[in-house]
Structures are given as structure tokens and as C-alpha cells.
Amino acid sequence: MKRLVFTTLACAHAVMVFAQTGQFTITGKIGGLNKPATVFLYYNSAIKGSAVLNNGEFKFDGVIGQATEAYLTLNKTGRSFAADNNVKFYLETGTITVVSPESLADAKITGTPNNDDNERYKAAMKSIDRRDDELYALDTNASEDQKKSPQFLKELELLNKALAIDRRAANKRFVDKNLSSLVSLDAIRSFALYSNYDEVSVLFDSLVPEVKNSKLGKEYAQTLLGMREVRIGSIAPDFELPDTSNRPVKLSSFKGKYVLLDFWASWCPICREAAPGVLKAYNQYKDKNFTILSASLDKPGDKKIWMNAIHHDGITWTQVSDLRFWQSRVVSLYKLTALPQNFLIDPDGKIIARNLDSDELYAKLGEIFGAKN
């Protein structure tokens, strides 16, 4: 993926992908489904068409300019658009073929350059996704005794850390080998989940100009500008959220201390697994000008669930949440796209590290306070 071999063939491929405009055709077959099962075509923030299935078959025709991300959604009752059975693909000039035995989530979509690239990307990530599913099952099926076991939780934390490292590497390999594909923007988004701005920026800049200057490329460039605002070395944006007693708490009220700003949720297994290690670091350094502020993305109406998670995990530092899930104002403020996320902030309010696991946090605090131990 780090090979920047830019051949004449690669240049020609980029021209074909981005210069063509015109007719598109989507032909699909989803098992043997019939009326009222309906497929909806969604792109550019709107439903652009629907097709009732006949023996699983459907078809869409239209005209497209630049290639863009689109979705097909399936509603077996046919009543209205449904987003819970969907598949993402690239709408572009040419004939796009969609085949699935039953669910759109399992559909194979081929026939045009970016969709063929996307199938290769999904294949490249298949083993990573399988490990992700296995870890999720291991966590959700854990007994209450296991969930209270520091050793079990530490094992899960290490497995998740190894998975994150491998996911980053797999995404980076794909980008380096596919610099002229729009699909590389998806790989960069995945890479960026637990990466620093500088790393993501370098990867984005390696793409060919046609990708960076495309509609989707320009949109991601704006996302990067947002990430730049919360990169290491920048001042952490201030915010105010209610604590568990509904009292307003400002991040800036902790100025003068080292603060770990921790974003989590009671429904996030990885967040919960990390709690014992973070608690150990907190107890070691809470009397040395260090504290933690945790902001939860719990859902509306779930205050009791949020509170139960805090008590279950033995967390004693300040907890805040507006209980607005991904609509919380801190999501856009800190450009959050996944949980857990954290930012280590110095006494002047500057971000000095981010996305530290419990071992890294402990080591970093030891480095900061070592002379005082």
C-alpha cells in the first residue's frame, strides 16, 4: 500500500472513472422476492426511485454526472423507505449488477470500476470484520463474573487493540494500491477512526488529483479540516454538559489540570472493557494534578442505564451527558465517528495526546509526573 507506482495504466483508469458522464443502469436480483417487496434508490440526500420486486428482479435507469455514493434499501412490506436493510454502492456511468440471496447487506455489486474496487475492498477487510464480530460476540456473551474480572476485560482490551492495529494496516495497504479509486476514501475514513490528523492527511494527499478533486474527495477534504481543529497541539474546544445530578459542567472548569477527556457510552463494549485500566491510572494520579472528564453518548431516555453502567464499572470521576446519542453537540465539536475516543489535555487546555489505551495512558502519566513520584 505504501508503493506509489503511478503507471500509464493507472492514469488511464483515473480518466475513465472521472471523465465519463451519462447513462447508468442498475439491474438486480434479490432471491425470489415478489410484491410488495420494494427496493429504493437513495443518493444526494434523497430517494430517487423505487422498484417493486418481481421474482427478486428490479431495475433502475438514469443519468449521472460524477460518480457518487448511493444506497439501495429493501422494505419487504413495500410500505415506505426502510434504512435497516441496505447496501452502499457507487452510482456511476455503466451497468451495475446487484446480486443477493435475500438480504441487501450480503449483496455483491459489480460491473463498473468503483463497484468492482469496492468488492475487492470488502474482500480485503473480510477477515478483519470476522474478528470484529467474534470479539463482539465474546463480549456480549460474557458472564457477569467475566465482566467483573479485570483479567478478562484486559484480555478483551488487548484483542481489540490488536484488531485496531490490523484494521489500520489493512486500510492503508488498500489505499496505497488504489490511489485512483474513490473507494480509497472509504478506506481512509476507516483508517482515520483511531488515527491522528497528520497520518490521515498524508494518506489523503497520496491520492491522485482526480480523486481529491471529485465531489466525494472535496467533501472528505472538509472533514479533514474539521479533524485539524482537534489534532494534537490544538486547544481543546470548550463545551458544557449536565452531570449525573443535572448540574452544568464546563471542560474549561478543569483548566490548570491534566485532563483525560473520555468519550464513551454504556452501550459501547470496548469502552466498558477499558474502564478498569483507566480507573487504575486515575487512582494512581488523581492527587497529582490529573483528572478525568467522561462525556457519554448514551441515548435519549437512557439516563438510568447510563447511571447503572457508571456504578457497575466503579467509576468515580466526573461524568456528563446530554443523552442525545450521536446528536450530542460534542460529536461535531470533536469530530467523533467512533467510540471510544479520548484526548489528553494539558493544564493550558492544549491537546497533547489522543486515543490512548489504558497502558499508554498509564505510561504517559508516568512520563508527565515521573519527577514527582
N, C-alpha and C positions, 0 to 999 in steps of 0.2 A: 503493500500500500504506500510505502514511502518512495516508490520508484516514480520519478516524474518524467517518464519516457513519453514524449509527445510526438507521435508519428504522423505522417501524412494521412494515414487511415483514420486516426483519431480526429484530425481536423475535419475530414470529410464527414465523419459521423456527426460531429457537432453541427455542421452546416445543415445536414439533413434533418436533424431533430428540431432545430430552432428556426430554420428558414421556411419550412413548409407551413402553409395555412390552407384551410379548405374543409372538405367533407370528412366527417367521421361516421363510422358505423359501429355500433355495439351489438353483437349477436351473442345470446346467452342461452344456457340450458341449466336449470336447477332441478335435478332429479326428474320426477314426473308430476310436479305440482300443477294444479289447474285452478281455474276461477274458484274463489275470489282472490287467491294469492296474487299479490301485486308487487312489482319492483318499481322503485322510484329512483330517478336520476337527480343527483344534487351536486351543484357546483356554483361557484361565485356567490355563495351565501344564499342560494335559493333553490327550490325544487324546479327543475327544468322540464320534467316529463315523467310519465308513469306508463307502465305496460302490464296488462293482466296476463298471467302465465297460461300457456296452452301446452299441456304435456311437458311442462318445465321450460318451454321456449319463450324468449322475448327478444325484442329488437328495438334499438333507438337509432335514429339518423339525425344529423345536424351539421352545422358549420362551426369550426373553432379557429381562433387565431393562434396565439401562443399556447403551447401545452400547459395544462393546469391540473392541480389536484382535484379529484372528484370522488364521489361516493355513490355506490348503489346500496339501497336499503330494501329489505324484504319484509312485507307485512302479510302473513298467511291469511289474515281475515280480510285484507283488502280495504279496510275502512279508511285508513289515513296513513300518512308518513310515519314510519317507526324507525327509531335510531338504534334499537338494541340488536338488530340482525343486519350487519352492514359490512362492506368491504371498501377499502380505499384503493383507488387506481389512478392512472394518469389519462386524462382526456386529451387526445391529440389526433392529428390527421391520420387516417388509415382505418383499417378494420380491426377492431378489438374483440377478442373472443373470451367469453366468460363461461367457465365450466365448473359445476359443483354438484356433488351427490345430493345435497339437501340444504346446507347452510351456506350463506354467503361468506361467512367467516373462513370457510375452507376452500373458497373459490380459487381456481387457477386462472390468471388473466394474462393473455399473451397476444402477440400479433403486431405490436408496434414497439419502437425502440425502448422507450422508458418503461413500458409494462414488462417487456422481456427482462430489462435490467432489474426491475422490482422483484420478479420471480427469482432471479439469481441472488438478490439481497436477502430475501426471505429464506432461501436455502442456506445461505452463509450463516444466518442467525438462528437456524433451527435448533442446533444443539444448545446454544445459549438459552433460548426460550424454554427448551425442555428442562434444563437445570433450574430455571426460574420457577417453573410450575412445580417441580419436585420440592424445592425449598419452601414454596408457599404451602404445599400440602403437609410438609413436615411440621411447619409452624402451626397451621390451623388444626392439625390432628393431635397436637401435643397435649398431654395430660396437664392438669392443674399443677401437679408436683413438678413436672418438667418446666412449666412456665415460671415456677418459683426457684428453679435451680440455676444458680449463676454459671455453673459449668455448661449446662445445656444451652443457655442463652449465649454464652461466649462462643460455643461451637457454631451456632447459627450465625452469629455476627461475623465470624471468620469466613464461613462459607459464602455469605453474602458479599463480603469484601473481595474474595477471590473471584466471584461471579462478576462483580462490577469491573474489576481489572480486565477480565477476559472480554467483557462486552465492549469496553473502550477499545481494546486492541482489535477486535473483530470489525468494529465500525471504522476504525482508522485504516485498516487494511483495505476495506471496500472502497473508501474514498480515494485512496492513493491509486487504486487500479481503475477507477471510474471517474476521472476528473471532468469528463464531458457529459455526465449523466445528471439529470435532475434528481434522481434517486439518491445521489450522494448528499443532497440537502437533508433527506431523512436520516441518513447515517450520521451526519453532523449533529442533528438535533439529539439523537440518542447519545452520541459521544459527549455532548455538552451537558447532559444531566448532572454529572458529577465531575466536571472539568472546569478549570479556570478560564477566564475570558481570553487570556493570551494564547492558550493552547487551541481554543476553538477558533480564534481569529486567524491564526496561522493556517489551520486546516481549511477554513473557508477561502482564504486568499490563494490557496493552491488550485482551486477550481478554474476551469477555462473561463475567459471573459463572457462567452455566450451564456453560461450557467449563472454567473454572478449578476449579469445584466438582464436576465429574464425576469418576468413578473415575480416568480417564486423566489428567485435569488435576491431581488431588491427587498422583498418582504423579510427575508431572513437577515439581510443586512441591517434592517431596522431593529430586529430582535437583538442582534449583536450590540448595537448602540445602547440598548437597554441594559444588557449584561455588563457593558463597560462601566455603567454607573455604580455597580456594586462589586467591582473587581477588587482584588487585594490592593491596598494603597488608597482606596477612596474612602470618603466619610460615609459611615452607615446612615442611611435615611432614617429620620426620626418618625415615630408613629405613636399613637395612643390607643390602647385596647383595654377592656374591662378585665379585672382579675376574677377569681372564683367567687369573690364576695361582691362582684359588680362595681368595684371601685376602679376608676380610671388609672392606668399606669402608663407612663411615658418611657420609652427607651432612653431618652436623654436624661432622665432622673438618675440613671446609673453612671453618669459621666464621672470620671475620676477613678473608676474601677476597670479592671479587665472583665469583659462580659462575654460569655458564650451565648449568642442569640441562636436559639434552637427552635427550628420549625418541625412540628410533628403532628400526630393525630392519634386518637385512641384506636382507630381502625387500621393503622399502619403497623404491620407486624415487625418490620425491620426497625422502626422507631422504638418499639417496645423492647426488642431484644438488646438494644444498645443501652437501655436505662441503667442496668447495674454498673457497667463500666463508667458511665458518665457520673453516676452517683458517687463512685469511689473517688474520682477526680475532684468532685465538688467537696466532699468531706475532707479531703487532704488539703485543699487550697482555699476554702471559703473564708478562712481567717487571715488570708494573705492578699487582700485587695482583689479577690476574684469572686464573681458570682455568675449565676445563670438566669436568663430570662427565656422561658419557653412560650412560644406562641403556637396554639393549636389550630388546625384546620378542621375541627370537628363540625358536624352537620347541624343545621337548624333543629332545635328541639332536643338535641342530644347532650344537654349540659350534665345530666345525671350520669350518662355513660362516660363522658369526659372526666368528671369528678371521680368516678369509681376507678378509672384507669390510673389516675394520679395516686390515689390511696393504695391501690393494688401494687403499684411499682415502687412505692415508698419514696416518692419524690417530695422534697421539702422546699425547693426553691420557688420563686415567683412564676405563676402560670397565668397566661392571659389568652383570651379568645373572644371574637365577636360571633362565633358559631355560625359562620357563613360559608363554610366549606371552601371551595375554590373561588368563591366570590369575595372572600376576605380582601380588604384593601392591601394587606401585606403581600398578597400574591403578586400583584402588578408592581408594587413598590420594590420587592426583592427579586422579581423575575423568576418566581418559583414555578417549576414544571414537574417536580417530583418531590417525594418525601422519603427519608429525612433529608434536611438541609441544615447546615449551621454556619455561622460566621463568628469568628473570634475577633473581638473589638478591643482596642487598647484604651487607656484612660482618656485620651483625647478624642475618642469617637471614631478612630480610623480602623478599617478592616485590615487585620494582619494575617489572617488565615481563614480558610473555609473548608467545609466538608471534612472535618477531622473525625476519624473514628475514635473510640474510647481510648485505645492505646496511643494514638497520635496526639490526642488532647492531653493525656497524662504526661507524655514526653514534652510537649510544647510548654505546658505549665511548669514542668520541672526546669526547662531551659530558662523561662522567664524569672521564676522565683528561686532558682538554684542557689544564688548567692545568699539568700535569706534563710535557707533551710538549716 
